[in-house]
Amino acid sequence: SPIGDIRGDIQAAQIATAVFNSQGAKATMSDMLLRWQRDPDEEGADPFAGLEAALTAATQ
């Protein structure tokens, strides 16, 4: 596609937003749009930071 794959993501977000809002939810397109990259402030965050503690607590 000459515009890129982002166009399909935007169209899907628009449809999802319309469906949510038709059912009374307060959704925006930015809420529904897929984010394929992390935010810059999340770069240093460890996604498994609490995993060891959770597994330890589950085994006791």
C-alpha distance matrix in Angstrom:
0.0 3.8 5.5 5.2 7.0 9.8 8.9 9.9 12.8 13.9 13.9 15.9 18.2 18.9 20.0 22.0 23.6 24.6 26.1 28.1 29.3 30.4 32.6 34.2 32.5 31.6 28.0 25.6 21.8 22.4 24.6 21.9 18.9 18.5 19.7 18.5 20.8 24.5 26.2 28.1 31.4 30.8 30.3 34.0 34.5 35.5 33.8 36.9 39.6 41.4 40.9 44.2 46.2 44.8 45.5 49.0 49.8 48.7 51.0 54.1
3.8 0.0 3.8 5.6 8.9 10.6 9.8 12.0 14.5 14.8 15.4 17.9 19.6 20.0 21.7 23.8 24.9 25.9 27.9 29.7 30.5 31.8 34.2 35.5 33.7 32.5 28.9 26.1 22.4 22.8 25.4 23.2 20.0 19.9 20.6 19.6 21.4 25.0 26.2 27.8 31.2 31.1 30.5 34.3 35.1 36.4 35.1 38.3 40.8 42.8 42.6 45.8 47.8 46.6 47.5 50.8 51.6 50.8 53.2 56.1
5.5 3.8 0.0 3.8 7.0 7.5 6.6 9.6 11.6 11.5 12.5 15.2 16.4 16.8 18.9 20.9 21.7 22.9 25.0 26.6 27.3 28.8 31.2 32.3 30.4 29.0 25.4 22.5 18.8 19.1 21.9 19.9 16.6 16.8 17.6 17.1 18.9 22.3 23.2 25.0 28.3 28.3 28.1 31.8 32.5 34.1 32.7 36.1 38.3 40.3 40.3 43.6 45.4 44.2 45.3 48.6 49.2 48.5 51.1 53.9
5.2 5.6 3.8 0.0 3.8 5.4 6.1 8.2 9.8 10.8 12.2 14.0 15.4 16.6 18.4 19.9 21.1 22.7 24.4 25.7 27.0 28.6 30.7 31.9 29.7 28.4 24.7 22.0 18.3 18.3 20.6 18.4 15.0 14.5 15.1 14.1 16.1 19.7 21.1 23.0 26.3 25.8 25.5 29.2 29.8 31.1 29.6 32.8 35.3 37.3 37.1 40.4 42.3 41.0 42.0 45.4 46.1 45.3 47.7 50.6
7.0 8.9 7.0 3.8 0.0 3.8 5.3 5.6 6.9 9.0 10.3 11.3 12.9 14.7 16.1 17.1 18.8 20.6 21.9 23.1 24.7 26.4 28.1 29.5 27.2 26.3 22.5 20.2 16.5 16.6 18.3 15.8 12.6 11.6 12.7 11.7 14.4 17.9 19.8 22.1 25.1 24.2 24.1 27.8 27.9 28.9 27.1 30.3 32.9 34.6 34.2 37.6 39.5 38.0 39.0 42.4 43.0 42.0 44.5 47.5
9.8 10.6 7.5 5.4 3.8 0.0 3.8 5.5 5.0 6.2 8.7 9.9 10.5 12.3 14.4 15.2 16.3 18.4 20.0 20.9 22.2 24.2 26.0 27.0 24.6 23.3 19.5 16.9 13.2 13.1 15.2 13.1 9.6 9.3 10.4 10.3 12.7 16.0 17.3 19.7 22.6 22.1 22.4 26.1 26.2 27.6 25.9 29.2 31.5 33.2 33.3 36.7 38.3 36.9 38.2 41.5 41.9 41.2 43.9 46.6
8.9 9.8 6.6 6.1 5.3 3.8 0.0 3.8 5.4 5.1 6.2 8.6 9.8 10.6 12.5 14.3 15.2 16.7 18.6 20.0 21.0 22.6 24.8 26.0 24.0 22.9 19.2 16.7 13.0 13.8 16.1 13.6 10.7 11.5 13.3 13.7 16.3 19.4 20.5 23.1 25.8 25.4 25.9 29.6 29.6 31.0 29.1 32.5 34.7 36.2 36.3 39.8 41.3 39.7 41.0 44.4 44.6 43.7 46.5 49.2
9.9 12.0 9.6 8.2 5.6 5.5 3.8 0.0 3.8 5.4 5.0 6.1 8.5 9.8 10.7 12.2 14.1 15.4 16.6 18.3 19.8 21.1 23.0 24.6 22.7 22.2 18.5 16.6 13.0 14.2 15.6 12.5 10.2 10.5 13.0 13.4 16.6 19.7 21.2 24.1 26.6 25.7 26.4 29.9 29.5 30.5 28.3 31.3 33.9 35.1 34.8 38.4 39.9 38.0 39.2 42.7 42.9 41.7 44.4 47.2
12.8 14.5 11.6 9.8 6.9 5.0 5.4 3.8 0.0 3.8 5.5 5.1 6.1 8.6 10.0 10.5 12.1 14.2 15.4 16.3 18.0 19.9 21.4 22.7 20.3 19.5 15.8 13.9 10.3 11.0 12.2 9.2 6.6 6.7 9.5 10.4 13.6 16.4 17.8 21.0 23.3 22.2 23.2 26.7 26.1 27.2 24.9 28.1 30.5 31.6 31.6 35.2 36.5 34.7 36.1 39.5 39.6 38.6 41.5 44.1
13.9 14.8 11.5 10.8 9.0 6.2 5.1 5.4 3.8 0.0 3.8 5.5 5.0 6.1 8.7 9.8 10.4 12.3 14.3 15.3 16.2 18.2 20.2 21.1 19.0 17.8 14.1 11.7 8.0 9.3 11.3 8.8 6.5 8.5 11.0 12.8 15.4 17.8 18.5 21.6 23.7 23.2 24.5 28.1 27.5 29.1 27.0 30.3 32.4 33.5 33.8 37.5 38.5 36.8 38.4 41.7 41.6 40.8 43.8 46.3
13.9 15.4 12.5 12.2 10.3 8.7 6.2 5.0 5.5 3.8 0.0 3.8 5.4 5.0 6.3 8.7 9.8 10.7 12.5 14.4 15.4 16.6 18.8 20.3 18.8 18.2 14.7 12.9 9.6 11.9 13.3 10.3 9.1 11.0 14.1 15.7 18.7 21.2 22.0 25.2 27.3 26.6 27.9 31.4 30.7 32.0 29.6 32.8 35.0 35.9 35.9 39.6 40.7 38.6 40.2 43.6 43.4 42.3 45.3 47.8
15.9 17.9 15.2 14.0 11.3 9.9 8.6 6.1 5.1 5.5 3.8 0.0 3.8 5.4 5.2 6.1 8.5 9.9 10.6 12.3 14.1 15.3 17.0 18.7 16.9 16.8 13.4 12.3 9.4 11.5 11.8 8.2 7.8 9.2 12.8 14.4 17.7 20.0 21.2 24.6 26.4 25.3 26.7 30.1 28.9 29.9 27.2 30.2 32.5 33.1 33.0 36.8 37.7 35.5 37.0 40.5 40.2 38.9 41.9 44.5
18.2 19.6 16.4 15.4 12.9 10.5 9.8 8.5 6.1 5.0 5.4 3.8 0.0 3.8 5.5 5.1 6.0 8.5 9.9 10.4 12.0 14.0 15.5 16.6 14.4 13.7 10.0 8.6 5.6 7.9 8.2 5.0 5.0 7.7 11.1 13.6 16.5 18.2 18.9 22.4 23.8 23.0 24.8 28.1 26.9 28.2 25.7 28.8 30.8 31.4 31.7 35.5 36.2 34.1 35.9 39.2 38.7 37.7 40.9 43.3
18.9 20.0 16.8 16.6 14.7 12.3 10.6 9.8 8.6 6.1 5.0 5.4 3.8 0.0 3.8 5.5 5.1 6.2 8.7 10.0 10.5 12.2 14.5 15.5 14.0 13.3 10.1 8.6 6.0 9.4 10.3 7.8 8.3 11.4 14.5 17.1 19.8 21.5 21.8 25.2 26.6 26.1 28.1 31.3 30.2 31.7 29.3 32.4 34.3 34.8 35.2 39.0 39.6 37.4 39.4 42.6 42.0 41.0 44.3 46.5
20.0 21.7 18.9 18.4 16.1 14.4 12.5 10.7 10.0 8.7 6.3 5.2 5.5 3.8 0.0 3.8 5.4 5.1 6.3 8.7 9.9 10.5 12.7 14.6 13.6 13.9 11.1 10.8 9.0 12.3 12.2 9.2 10.5 12.9 16.5 18.8 21.8 23.6 24.3 27.8 29.1 28.2 30.2 33.3 31.9 33.0 30.3 33.2 35.2 35.4 35.6 39.4 39.9 37.5 39.2 42.6 41.8 40.6 43.8 46.1
22.0 23.8 20.9 19.9 17.1 15.2 14.3 12.2 10.5 9.8 8.7 6.1 5.1 5.5 3.8 0.0 3.8 5.4 5.1 6.2 8.5 9.9 11.0 12.7 11.1 11.6 8.7 9.2 8.1 10.9 9.7 6.7 9.0 11.2 14.8 17.4 20.3 21.6 22.3 26.0 27.0 25.8 28.0 31.0 29.2 30.2 27.4 30.1 32.1 32.1 32.2 36.0 36.4 33.9 35.7 39.1 38.2 37.0 40.3 42.5
23.6 24.9 21.7 21.1 18.8 16.3 15.2 14.1 12.1 10.4 9.8 8.5 6.0 5.1 5.4 3.8 0.0 3.8 5.5 5.2 6.0 8.4 10.1 10.8 8.9 8.6 5.7 6.0 5.8 9.1 8.3 6.5 9.2 12.3 15.4 18.5 20.9 21.8 21.9 25.5 26.3 25.5 28.1 30.9 29.3 30.7 28.1 31.0 32.6 32.6 33.2 37.0 37.1 34.8 37.0 40.1 39.1 38.1 41.6 43.6
24.6 25.9 22.9 22.7 20.6 18.4 16.7 15.4 14.2 12.3 10.7 9.9 8.5 6.2 5.1 5.4 3.8 0.0 3.8 5.6 5.2 6.0 8.7 10.0 9.6 10.0 8.3 8.9 9.0 12.6 12.0 10.2 12.6 15.7 18.9 21.8 24.4 25.5 25.7 29.2 30.0 29.3 31.8 34.7 33.1 34.4 31.8 34.6 36.2 36.1 36.6 40.4 40.5 38.0 40.1 43.3 42.1 41.0 44.5 46.5
26.1 27.9 25.0 24.4 21.9 20.0 18.6 16.6 15.4 14.3 12.5 10.6 9.9 8.7 6.3 5.1 5.5 3.8 0.0 3.8 5.5 5.2 6.5 9.0 8.8 10.6 9.2 11.0 11.3 14.5 13.0 10.9 13.8 16.2 19.6 22.4 25.2 26.2 26.7 30.4 31.0 29.9 32.4 35.1 33.1 34.1 31.2 33.7 35.4 35.0 35.3 39.0 39.1 36.4 38.3 41.5 40.2 38.9 42.3 44.3
28.1 29.7 26.6 25.7 23.1 20.9 20.0 18.3 16.3 15.3 14.4 12.3 10.4 10.0 8.7 6.2 5.2 5.6 3.8 0.0 3.8 5.5 5.3 6.7 5.3 7.2 6.3 9.1 10.4 13.0 10.9 9.7 13.2 15.6 18.6 21.7 24.2 24.6 24.8 28.5 28.7 27.7 30.5 33.0 30.8 31.9 29.0 31.5 32.9 32.4 32.9 36.6 36.4 33.8 35.9 39.0 37.6 36.4 40.0 41.7
29.3 30.5 27.3 27.0 24.7 22.2 21.0 19.8 18.0 16.2 15.4 14.1 12.0 10.5 9.9 8.5 6.0 5.2 5.5 3.8 0.0 3.8 5.3 5.1 4.9 5.9 6.1 8.5 10.6 13.4 12.0 11.5 14.8 17.8 20.6 23.9 26.1 26.5 26.2 29.7 29.9 29.3 32.2 34.7 32.7 34.1 31.5 34.2 35.4 34.9 35.7 39.4 39.0 36.5 38.9 41.9 40.3 39.4 43.0 44.6
30.4 31.8 28.8 28.6 26.4 24.2 22.6 21.1 19.9 18.2 16.6 15.3 14.0 12.2 10.5 9.9 8.4 6.0 5.2 5.5 3.8 0.0 3.8 5.5 7.3 9.4 9.9 12.2 13.7 16.9 15.5 14.4 17.5 20.4 23.5 26.6 29.1 29.7 29.6 33.2 33.5 32.7 35.6 38.1 36.0 37.3 34.4 36.9 38.3 37.7 38.2 42.0 41.6 38.9 41.1 44.1 42.5 41.3 44.9 46.5
32.6 34.2 31.2 30.7 28.1 26.0 24.8 23.0 21.4 20.2 18.8 17.0 15.5 14.5 12.7 11.0 10.1 8.7 6.5 5.3 5.3 3.8 0.0 3.8 5.8 9.1 10.2 13.4 15.3 18.0 15.8 15.0 18.5 20.9 23.9 27.0 29.4 29.7 29.8 33.4 33.3 32.3 35.3 37.6 35.2 36.2 33.2 35.4 36.7 35.7 36.3 39.9 39.3 36.5 38.7 41.7 39.8 38.6 42.1 43.7
34.2 35.5 32.3 31.9 29.5 27.0 26.0 24.6 22.7 21.1 20.3 18.7 16.6 15.5 14.6 12.7 10.8 10.0 9.0 6.7 5.1 5.5 3.8 0.0 3.8 6.7 9.0 12.3 15.0 17.3 15.2 15.3 18.9 21.6 24.2 27.5 29.6 29.5 29.1 32.6 32.2 31.5 34.7 36.8 34.5 35.7 33.0 35.3 36.3 35.3 36.2 39.8 38.9 36.3 38.8 41.6 39.6 38.7 42.3 43.6
32.5 33.7 30.4 29.7 27.2 24.6 24.0 22.7 20.3 19.0 18.8 16.9 14.4 14.0 13.6 11.1 8.9 9.6 8.8 5.3 4.9 7.3 5.8 3.8 0.0 3.8 5.9 9.5 12.4 14.2 11.7 12.2 15.9 18.4 20.8 24.2 26.1 25.8 25.4 28.9 28.5 27.7 30.9 33.0 30.7 32.0 29.3 31.7 32.6 31.8 32.8 36.4 35.6 33.1 35.7 38.5 36.6 35.8 39.5 40.9
31.6 32.5 29.0 28.4 26.3 23.3 22.9 22.2 19.5 17.8 18.2 16.8 13.7 13.3 13.9 11.6 8.6 10.0 10.6 7.2 5.9 9.4 9.1 6.7 3.8 0.0 3.8 6.9 10.3 11.7 9.7 11.2 14.5 17.4 19.3 23.0 24.4 24.0 23.1 26.5 26.0 25.7 29.0 31.2 29.1 30.8 28.5 31.2 31.8 31.3 32.6 36.2 35.5 33.3 36.1 38.7 37.0 36.6 40.3 41.6
28.0 28.9 25.4 24.7 22.5 19.5 19.2 18.5 15.8 14.1 14.7 13.4 10.0 10.1 11.1 8.7 5.7 8.3 9.2 6.3 6.1 9.9 10.2 9.0 5.9 3.8 0.0 3.8 6.8 8.4 6.4 7.4 10.7 13.7 15.8 19.4 21.1 21.0 20.4 23.9 23.8 23.4 26.4 28.9 27.0 28.7 26.3 29.2 30.2 30.0 31.1 34.8 34.5 32.3 34.9 37.8 36.4 35.9 39.5 41.1
25.6 26.1 22.5 22.0 20.2 16.9 16.7 16.6 13.9 11.7 12.9 12.3 8.6 8.6 10.8 9.2 6.0 8.9 11.0 9.1 8.5 12.2 13.4 12.3 9.5 6.9 3.8 0.0 3.8 5.4 5.2 6.6 8.8 12.3 14.1 17.7 19.2 19.4 18.5 21.8 22.2 22.1 25.0 27.7 26.3 28.3 26.2 29.4 30.4 30.7 31.9 35.6 35.5 33.6 36.2 39.1 38.0 37.6 41.2 42.8
21.8 22.4 18.8 18.3 16.5 13.2 13.0 13.0 10.3 8.0 9.6 9.4 5.6 6.0 9.0 8.1 5.8 9.0 11.3 10.4 10.6 13.7 15.3 15.0 12.4 10.3 6.8 3.8 0.0 3.8 5.3 5.1 5.9 9.7 11.8 15.2 17.0 17.8 17.4 20.7 21.7 21.5 23.9 27.0 25.9 27.8 25.8 29.1 30.4 31.0 32.0 35.7 36.0 34.2 36.5 39.5 38.8 38.3 41.7 43.6
22.4 22.8 19.1 18.3 16.6 13.1 13.8 14.2 11.0 9.3 11.9 11.5 7.9 9.4 12.3 10.9 9.1 12.6 14.5 13.0 13.4 16.9 18.0 17.3 14.2 11.7 8.4 5.4 3.8 0.0 3.8 5.5 5.2 8.4 9.4 13.0 14.1 14.5 13.7 17.0 17.9 17.9 20.4 23.4 22.4 24.6 22.8 26.3 27.4 28.3 29.5 33.1 33.4 31.9 34.3 37.2 36.6 36.4 39.8 41.6
24.6 25.4 21.9 20.6 18.3 15.2 16.1 15.6 12.2 11.3 13.3 11.8 8.2 10.3 12.2 9.7 8.3 12.0 13.0 10.9 12.0 15.5 15.8 15.2 11.7 9.7 6.4 5.2 5.3 3.8 0.0 3.8 5.8 8.3 9.6 13.4 14.7 14.7 14.2 17.8 18.1 17.5 20.3 23.1 21.5 23.3 21.1 24.3 25.5 25.9 27.0 30.7 30.8 29.1 31.5 34.4 33.6 33.3 36.7 38.5
21.9 23.2 19.9 18.4 15.8 13.1 13.6 12.5 9.2 8.8 10.3 8.2 5.0 7.8 9.2 6.7 6.5 10.2 10.9 9.7 11.5 14.4 15.0 15.3 12.2 11.2 7.4 6.6 5.1 5.5 3.8 0.0 3.8 6.4 9.1 12.4 14.7 15.4 15.8 19.5 20.3 19.3 21.7 24.6 23.0 24.4 21.9 25.0 26.7 27.1 27.7 31.5 31.9 29.9 32.0 35.1 34.5 33.8 37.1 39.2
18.9 20.0 16.6 15.0 12.6 9.6 10.7 10.2 6.6 6.5 9.1 7.8 5.0 8.3 10.5 9.0 9.2 12.6 13.8 13.2 14.8 17.5 18.5 18.9 15.9 14.5 10.7 8.8 5.9 5.2 5.8 3.8 0.0 3.8 6.4 9.5 11.8 13.2 13.8 17.4 18.8 18.0 19.8 23.1 22.0 23.6 21.4 24.7 26.5 27.4 28.0 31.7 32.4 30.7 32.7 35.9 35.6 34.9 38.1 40.4
18.5 19.9 16.8 14.5 11.6 9.3 11.5 10.5 6.7 8.5 11.0 9.2 7.7 11.4 12.9 11.2 12.3 15.7 16.2 15.6 17.8 20.4 20.9 21.6 18.4 17.4 13.7 12.3 9.7 8.4 8.3 6.4 3.8 0.0 3.8 6.2 9.1 10.9 12.4 16.0 17.6 16.2 17.6 20.9 19.8 21.0 18.6 21.9 24.0 25.1 25.3 29.0 30.1 28.4 30.1 33.4 33.4 32.7 35.6 38.1
19.7 20.6 17.6 15.1 12.7 10.4 13.3 13.0 9.5 11.0 14.1 12.8 11.1 14.5 16.5 14.8 15.4 18.9 19.6 18.6 20.6 23.5 23.9 24.2 20.8 19.3 15.8 14.1 11.8 9.4 9.6 9.1 6.4 3.8 0.0 3.8 5.6 7.2 8.8 12.3 14.2 12.8 14.0 17.4 16.6 18.1 16.2 19.7 21.7 23.2 23.7 27.2 28.4 27.2 28.9 32.0 32.2 31.9 34.7 37.1
18.5 19.6 17.1 14.1 11.7 10.3 13.7 13.4 10.4 12.8 15.7 14.4 13.6 17.1 18.8 17.4 18.5 21.8 22.4 21.7 23.9 26.6 27.0 27.5 24.2 23.0 19.4 17.7 15.2 13.0 13.4 12.4 9.5 6.2 3.8 0.0 3.8 6.8 9.6 12.5 14.8 13.1 13.3 16.7 16.4 17.4 15.7 19.0 21.3 23.2 23.3 26.6 28.3 27.2 28.5 31.7 32.4 31.9 34.5 37.1
20.8 21.4 18.9 16.1 14.4 12.7 16.3 16.6 13.6 15.4 18.7 17.7 16.5 19.8 21.8 20.3 20.9 24.4 25.2 24.2 26.1 29.1 29.4 29.6 26.1 24.4 21.1 19.2 17.0 14.1 14.7 14.7 11.8 9.1 5.6 3.8 0.0 3.8 6.6 8.9 11.6 10.1 9.9 13.5 13.7 15.2 14.2 17.8 19.7 22.0 22.5 25.6 27.2 26.7 28.1 31.0 31.8 31.8 34.3 36.7
24.5 25.0 22.3 19.7 17.9 16.0 19.4 19.7 16.4 17.8 21.2 20.0 18.2 21.5 23.6 21.6 21.8 25.5 26.2 24.6 26.5 29.7 29.7 29.5 25.8 24.0 21.0 19.4 17.8 14.5 14.7 15.4 13.2 10.9 7.2 6.8 3.8 0.0 3.8 6.3 8.2 6.4 6.8 10.3 10.3 12.2 11.6 15.3 16.7 19.1 20.0 23.1 24.5 24.1 25.9 28.5 29.2 29.6 32.1 34.3
26.2 26.2 23.2 21.1 19.8 17.3 20.5 21.2 17.8 18.5 22.0 21.2 18.9 21.8 24.3 22.3 21.9 25.7 26.7 24.8 26.2 29.6 29.8 29.1 25.4 23.1 20.4 18.5 17.4 13.7 14.2 15.8 13.8 12.4 8.8 9.6 6.6 3.8 0.0 3.8 5.5 5.4 6.9 10.2 10.5 13.3 13.3 17.1 17.7 20.1 21.6 24.6 25.5 25.4 27.6 29.9 30.4 31.1 33.8 35.7
28.1 27.8 25.0 23.0 22.1 19.7 23.1 24.1 21.0 21.6 25.2 24.6 22.4 25.2 27.8 26.0 25.5 29.2 30.4 28.5 29.7 33.2 33.4 32.6 28.9 26.5 23.9 21.8 20.7 17.0 17.8 19.5 17.4 16.0 12.3 12.5 8.9 6.3 3.8 0.0 3.8 5.4 5.5 8.5 10.1 13.3 14.3 17.9 18.1 20.9 22.7 25.2 26.2 26.7 28.8 30.8 31.6 32.6 35.1 36.8
31.4 31.2 28.3 26.3 25.1 22.6 25.8 26.6 23.3 23.7 27.3 26.4 23.8 26.6 29.1 27.0 26.3 30.0 31.0 28.7 29.9 33.5 33.3 32.2 28.5 26.0 23.8 22.2 21.7 17.9 18.1 20.3 18.8 17.6 14.2 14.8 11.6 8.2 5.5 3.8 0.0 3.8 5.6 7.2 8.1 11.8 13.1 16.5 16.0 18.6 20.9 23.3 23.9 24.5 26.9 28.7 29.2 30.5 33.1 34.5
30.8 31.1 28.3 25.8 24.2 22.1 25.4 25.7 22.2 23.2 26.6 25.3 23.0 26.1 28.2 25.8 25.5 29.3 29.9 27.7 29.3 32.7 32.3 31.5 27.7 25.7 23.4 22.1 21.5 17.9 17.5 19.3 18.0 16.2 12.8 13.1 10.1 6.4 5.4 5.4 3.8 0.0 3.8 5.6 5.2 8.5 9.4 13.0 12.9 15.5 17.4 20.0 20.9 21.3 23.5 25.5 26.1 27.2 29.7 31.4
30.3 30.5 28.1 25.5 24.1 22.4 25.9 26.4 23.2 24.5 27.9 26.7 24.8 28.1 30.2 28.0 28.1 31.8 32.4 30.5 32.2 35.6 35.3 34.7 30.9 29.0 26.4 25.0 23.9 20.4 20.3 21.7 19.8 17.6 14.0 13.3 9.9 6.8 6.9 5.5 5.6 3.8 0.0 3.8 5.6 8.3 9.9 13.2 13.5 16.7 18.2 20.4 21.8 22.5 24.3 26.2 27.4 28.4 30.6 32.5
34.0 34.3 31.8 29.2 27.8 26.1 29.6 29.9 26.7 28.1 31.4 30.1 28.1 31.3 33.3 31.0 30.9 34.7 35.1 33.0 34.7 38.1 37.6 36.8 33.0 31.2 28.9 27.7 27.0 23.4 23.1 24.6 23.1 20.9 17.4 16.7 13.5 10.3 10.2 8.5 7.2 5.6 3.8 0.0 3.8 6.4 9.3 11.8 11.2 14.7 16.5 18.2 19.5 20.8 22.5 24.0 25.3 26.8 28.7 30.4
34.5 35.1 32.5 29.8 27.9 26.2 29.6 29.5 26.1 27.5 30.7 28.9 26.9 30.2 31.9 29.2 29.3 33.1 33.1 30.8 32.7 36.0 35.2 34.5 30.7 29.1 27.0 26.3 25.9 22.4 21.5 23.0 22.0 19.8 16.6 16.4 13.7 10.3 10.5 10.1 8.1 5.2 5.6 3.8 0.0 3.8 6.2 8.9 8.2 11.3 13.3 15.4 16.4 17.4 19.4 21.0 22.0 23.4 25.6 27.2
35.5 36.4 34.1 31.1 28.9 27.6 31.0 30.5 27.2 29.1 32.0 29.9 28.2 31.7 33.0 30.2 30.7 34.4 34.1 31.9 34.1 37.3 36.2 35.7 32.0 30.8 28.7 28.3 27.8 24.6 23.3 24.4 23.6 21.0 18.1 17.4 15.2 12.2 13.3 13.3 11.8 8.5 8.3 6.4 3.8 0.0 3.8 5.4 5.3 8.9 10.1 12.1 13.7 14.6 16.2 17.9 19.4 20.5 22.5 24.3
33.8 35.1 32.7 29.6 27.1 25.9 29.1 28.3 24.9 27.0 29.6 27.2 25.7 29.3 30.3 27.4 28.1 31.8 31.2 29.0 31.5 34.4 33.2 33.0 29.3 28.5 26.3 26.2 25.8 22.8 21.1 21.9 21.4 18.6 16.2 15.7 14.2 11.6 13.3 14.3 13.1 9.4 9.9 9.3 6.2 3.8 0.0 3.8 5.7 8.1 8.6 11.5 13.1 13.1 14.6 17.1 18.2 18.7 21.0 23.1
36.9 38.3 36.1 32.8 30.3 29.2 32.5 31.3 28.1 30.3 32.8 30.2 28.8 32.4 33.2 30.1 31.0 34.6 33.7 31.5 34.2 36.9 35.4 35.3 31.7 31.2 29.2 29.4 29.1 26.3 24.3 25.0 24.7 21.9 19.7 19.0 17.8 15.3 17.1 17.9 16.5 13.0 13.2 11.8 8.9 5.4 3.8 0.0 3.8 5.6 5.2 7.8 9.9 10.1 11.2 13.5 15.0 15.6 17.5 19.8
39.6 40.8 38.3 35.3 32.9 31.5 34.7 33.9 30.5 32.4 35.0 32.5 30.8 34.3 35.2 32.1 32.6 36.2 35.4 32.9 35.4 38.3 36.7 36.3 32.6 31.8 30.2 30.4 30.4 27.4 25.5 26.7 26.5 24.0 21.7 21.3 19.7 16.7 17.7 18.1 16.0 12.9 13.5 11.2 8.2 5.3 5.7 3.8 0.0 3.8 5.7 7.3 8.4 9.7 11.5 12.9 14.1 15.7 17.6 19.2
41.4 42.8 40.3 37.3 34.6 33.2 36.2 35.1 31.6 33.5 35.9 33.1 31.4 34.8 35.4 32.1 32.6 36.1 35.0 32.4 34.9 37.7 35.7 35.3 31.8 31.3 30.0 30.7 31.0 28.3 25.9 27.1 27.4 25.1 23.2 23.2 22.0 19.1 20.1 20.9 18.6 15.5 16.7 14.7 11.3 8.9 8.1 5.6 3.8 0.0 3.8 5.7 5.4 6.2 8.7 10.1 10.7 12.3 14.6 15.9
40.9 42.6 40.3 37.1 34.2 33.3 36.3 34.8 31.6 33.8 35.9 33.0 31.7 35.2 35.6 32.2 33.2 36.6 35.3 32.9 35.7 38.2 36.3 36.2 32.8 32.6 31.1 31.9 32.0 29.5 27.0 27.7 28.0 25.3 23.7 23.3 22.5 20.0 21.6 22.7 20.9 17.4 18.2 16.5 13.3 10.1 8.6 5.2 5.7 3.8 0.0 3.8 5.5 5.1 6.1 8.5 9.9 10.5 12.4 14.6
44.2 45.8 43.6 40.4 37.6 36.7 39.8 38.4 35.2 37.5 39.6 36.8 35.5 39.0 39.4 36.0 37.0 40.4 39.0 36.6 39.4 42.0 39.9 39.8 36.4 36.2 34.8 35.6 35.7 33.1 30.7 31.5 31.7 29.0 27.2 26.6 25.6 23.1 24.6 25.2 23.3 20.0 20.4 18.2 15.4 12.1 11.5 7.8 7.3 5.7 3.8 0.0 3.8 5.5 5.2 6.1 8.6 9.9 10.8 12.7
46.2 47.8 45.4 42.3 39.5 38.3 41.3 39.9 36.5 38.5 40.7 37.7 36.2 39.6 39.9 36.4 37.1 40.5 39.1 36.4 39.0 41.6 39.3 38.9 35.6 35.5 34.5 35.5 36.0 33.4 30.8 31.9 32.4 30.1 28.4 28.3 27.2 24.5 25.5 26.2 23.9 20.9 21.8 19.5 16.4 13.7 13.1 9.9 8.4 5.4 5.5 3.8 0.0 3.8 5.5 5.1 6.1 8.6 10.1 11.0
44.8 46.6 44.2 41.0 38.0 36.9 39.7 38.0 34.7 36.8 38.6 35.5 34.1 37.4 37.5 33.9 34.8 38.0 36.4 33.8 36.5 38.9 36.5 36.3 33.1 33.3 32.3 33.6 34.2 31.9 29.1 29.9 30.7 28.4 27.2 27.2 26.7 24.1 25.4 26.7 24.5 21.3 22.5 20.8 17.4 14.6 13.1 10.1 9.7 6.2 5.1 5.5 3.8 0.0 3.8 5.5 5.2 6.1 8.8 10.3
45.5 47.5 45.3 42.0 39.0 38.2 41.0 39.2 36.1 38.4 40.2 37.0 35.9 39.4 39.2 35.7 37.0 40.1 38.3 35.9 38.9 41.1 38.7 38.8 35.7 36.1 34.9 36.2 36.5 34.3 31.5 32.0 32.7 30.1 28.9 28.5 28.1 25.9 27.6 28.8 26.9 23.5 24.3 22.5 19.4 16.2 14.6 11.2 11.5 8.7 6.1 5.2 5.5 3.8 0.0 3.8 5.4 5.0 6.3 8.9
49.0 50.8 48.6 45.4 42.4 41.5 44.4 42.7 39.5 41.7 43.6 40.5 39.2 42.6 42.6 39.1 40.1 43.3 41.5 39.0 41.9 44.1 41.7 41.6 38.5 38.7 37.8 39.1 39.5 37.2 34.4 35.1 35.9 33.4 32.0 31.7 31.0 28.5 29.9 30.8 28.7 25.5 26.2 24.0 21.0 17.9 17.1 13.5 12.9 10.1 8.5 6.1 5.1 5.5 3.8 0.0 3.8 5.4 5.4 6.6
49.8 51.6 49.2 46.1 43.0 41.9 44.6 42.9 39.6 41.6 43.4 40.2 38.7 42.0 41.8 38.2 39.1 42.1 40.2 37.6 40.3 42.5 39.8 39.6 36.6 37.0 36.4 38.0 38.8 36.6 33.6 34.5 35.6 33.4 32.2 32.4 31.8 29.2 30.4 31.6 29.2 26.1 27.4 25.3 22.0 19.4 18.2 15.0 14.1 10.7 9.9 8.6 6.1 5.2 5.4 3.8 0.0 3.8 5.5 5.5
48.7 50.8 48.5 45.3 42.0 41.2 43.7 41.7 38.6 40.8 42.3 38.9 37.7 41.0 40.6 37.0 38.1 41.0 38.9 36.4 39.4 41.3 38.6 38.7 35.8 36.6 35.9 37.6 38.3 36.4 33.3 33.8 34.9 32.7 31.9 31.9 31.8 29.6 31.1 32.6 30.5 27.2 28.4 26.8 23.4 20.5 18.7 15.6 15.7 12.3 10.5 9.9 8.6 6.1 5.0 5.4 3.8 0.0 3.8 5.6
51.0 53.2 51.1 47.7 44.5 43.9 46.5 44.4 41.5 43.8 45.3 41.9 40.9 44.3 43.8 40.3 41.6 44.5 42.3 40.0 43.0 44.9 42.1 42.3 39.5 40.3 39.5 41.2 41.7 39.8 36.7 37.1 38.1 35.6 34.7 34.5 34.3 32.1 33.8 35.1 33.1 29.7 30.6 28.7 25.6 22.5 21.0 17.5 17.6 14.6 12.4 10.8 10.1 8.8 6.3 5.4 5.5 3.8 0.0 3.8
54.1 56.1 53.9 50.6 47.5 46.6 49.2 47.2 44.1 46.3 47.8 44.5 43.3 46.5 46.1 42.5 43.6 46.5 44.3 41.7 44.6 46.5 43.7 43.6 40.9 41.6 41.1 42.8 43.6 41.6 38.5 39.2 40.4 38.1 37.1 37.1 36.7 34.3 35.7 36.8 34.5 31.4 32.5 30.4 27.2 24.3 23.1 19.8 19.2 15.9 14.6 12.7 11.0 10.3 8.9 6.6 5.5 5.6 3.8 0.0
